[in-house]
Amino acid sequence: MKSKHMPERTCVGCRSVKTKRELVRIVREPAGTVDVDPVGKKSGRGVYVCPNLACLESAVKSGRLKTGLEAEIPAEVIAKIRERLLGV
């Protein structure tokens, strides 16, 4: 029996490659707002991060989150993403 192909993505925090379902997508929507995309279907520029705070902090500190989304991310938005990540 042939197994179904699962798309893989790279976490911008720890740089590990995992299946898309294991990661959380953070998206910059066309309007410019940045938010967590729990379903992974929102339109806009997205990056993936492991569902833990260590990876998110690493992505923010290294600047890979800002570079991947091609946008400045205000501190209050990062705080909101932290809260949403804990709930995912």
SVG drawing of the C-alpha trace seen along z (x, -y; Angstrom):
<svg xmlns="http://www.w3.org/2000/svg" viewBox="-8 -47 28 49">
<polyline fill="none" stroke="black" stroke-width="0.4" points="0.0,0.0 1.3,-3.4 1.6,-6.0 0.3,-9.4 2.9,-12.2 3.0,-14.7 4.4,-18.1 7.4,-19.2 8.3,-22.6 11.3,-24.1 10.8,-25.7 12.3,-29.3 13.3,-28.9 15.2,-25.6 15.6,-25.0 14.4,-21.4 12.3,-19.9 9.0,-18.5 5.7,-17.7 3.4,-20.6 0.9,-19.4 3.5,-19.3 4.2,-23.0 2.2,-26.2 1.9,-28.7 2.4,-32.4 1.0,-34.6 1.3,-38.2 -2.0,-38.8 -2.3,-41.1 -3.7,-43.8 -0.4,-43.7 -1.6,-42.1 0.4,-39.3 -1.3,-36.4 -1.3,-32.7 -2.9,-30.6 -4.1,-27.4 -5.7,-25.9 -2.8,-26.9 -5.2,-28.2 -5.1,-32.0 -3.7,-33.9 -0.5,-35.8 3.1,-35.3 3.7,-32.6 6.4,-31.0 6.3,-27.9 7.4,-27.4 7.4,-24.5 4.5,-24.8 6.8,-25.7 8.0,-29.1 11.7,-28.2 11.4,-28.1 9.4,-31.3 11.9,-33.1 14.7,-31.9 13.0,-33.0 12.3,-36.5 15.8,-36.9 17.6,-35.8 15.4,-38.0 14.3,-35.0 10.6,-35.7 10.8,-39.3 12.8,-38.2 10.5,-35.4 7.4,-37.5 9.1,-40.5 7.6,-42.8 8.4,-44.5 6.5,-42.8 5.4,-45.0 6.1,-43.6 2.3,-43.4 1.8,-41.2 4.6,-38.9 3.0,-38.7 -0.4,-37.8 1.4,-35.1 2.9,-33.7 -0.5,-33.4 -2.0,-31.8 0.9,-29.4 0.4,-28.2 -3.3,-27.5 -2.5,-25.5"/>
</svg>
